[in-house]
Amino acid sequence: MFSCLLCTVLFVLAAMASPWVAAFFHSSDHVNFILVNNVALFITGFQAVPMGLLQRDMDYRRLSLAEGAAVLVQSLVTVVTALLGWGAWALLAGATSGKLTAAVLVCSWKHVGFAWPHWSEIRAPLVLGRQIAIGRIAWAAYTQADGIVIGRILGAPVLGMYRMAMNLASAPADKISMLIMRTASPLFANVMNDRPLVRRYYLIMAEILSLVVMPLMLGLAIVAPLAVPVLLGNKWLTAVEPLRWLSVFMILRTMGILTEQVLVSQLLTRFTMRMSILNLIVMPVAFVVTAKWLGTGGVASAWLILSPITLFPLLFVLLRSIHLPWSQYLGALFPAIAGSVAMCIAVAALSRWPLLASWHPWILLATLVTVGGVVYAAVLLGFFRERVVRYLRFLKDMRKGQEAPVAALS
């Protein structure tokens, strides 16, 4: 009931603010469009609790079905209404229909009755939710601050270059982060009081993430000077420098998202909230300074240079909280580090071979990517084969809901 009341209040407030939002964007003719767009808030009130219960139960089959149905309905409604001449309203009709479809499905699968909320019963969850919400809002604000600063100081064309670099670097990390948010939260919430199991799952997921993310991001950073002009054209060459910085930072960011999820499961939300607020204070200042002195490359480097302040404390607190030695954590990352170092050395050496200078850029890029992948796989299968096989078996069992014990480290 509280979820419905809260989202209804937010819907009403957003509806009242619609004329002001339209006036801010000089779109007074689109007040009704902005008003109807807020219906999603109202629907969320009915959807949030059933979806949360499905996530808690790790019922990914139904969650996937709900998302798939929502996408299908959204696409069909958008196309049909567009053909009927609805114009921009077709986009709104599709999005609303898709969200309503998902809400109906999850509510039917996980029916939850209504009860008038009592403060004594909901106080603890509300405090926890408030801290998480403040942290997420602060996170959303400071992650957009780099673009705002660049657009304000360096101009829209430069911002376009930076946005392209950010999109290229963050695309793999964002997809993987979405999976982390979906699986890590309920997984660690279910074992929150079992420290050995928390340590075990954290090491497993940290190693799997590092094995996937580290070679992708470091490989992108190495081949960026060749890949950008080949894939996007020479006009995007100024995106190379920020792309290289951001690619390396995305490794830390992805690992940090996993770490934060485990901290939340340990009810350390006050700390994660304060870290987000700290980032909101520190990062915009760093962006302004680096944008004026060093341009987009400097702004991108600020993410990586300040990571000891913005990300590392999360790891320090978590390892201390779950009593995980640094040696075990670094040991979990060692296969990815060893394979990635070998890959980087091989690609860097091959790219400087004079014979390849006459090759077509497309062929050269494909060759570097292939060699890098082969070297990385050779290191893993040559020195860590047993580890890789066990983790593949772990993921397979998790997918079937039959996860079997597997040691996190050799």
Secondary structure, 3 states (H helix, E strand, C coil): CHHHHHHHHHHHHHHHHHHHHHHHCCCHHHHHHHHHHCHHHHHHHHHHHHHHHHHHCCCHHHHHHHHHHHHHHHHHHHHHHHHCCCCCHHHHHHHHHHHHHHHHHHHHHCCCCCCCCCHHHHHHHHHHHHHHHHHHHHHHHHHHHHHHHHHHHCCHHHHHHHHHHHHHHHHHHHHHHHHHHHHHHHHHHHCCCCHHHHHHHHHHHHHHHHHHHHHHHHHHHHHHHHHHHHHCCHHHHHHHHHHHHHHHHHHHHHHHHHHHHHHHHCCCHHHHHHHHHHHHHHHHHHHHHHHHHHHHHHHHHHHHHCHHHHCHHHHHHHHHHCCCCHHHHHHHHHHHHHHHHHHHHHHHHHHCCHHHHHCCHHHHHHHHHHHHHHHHHHHHHHHCHHHHHHHHHHHHHHHHCCCCCCCCCC
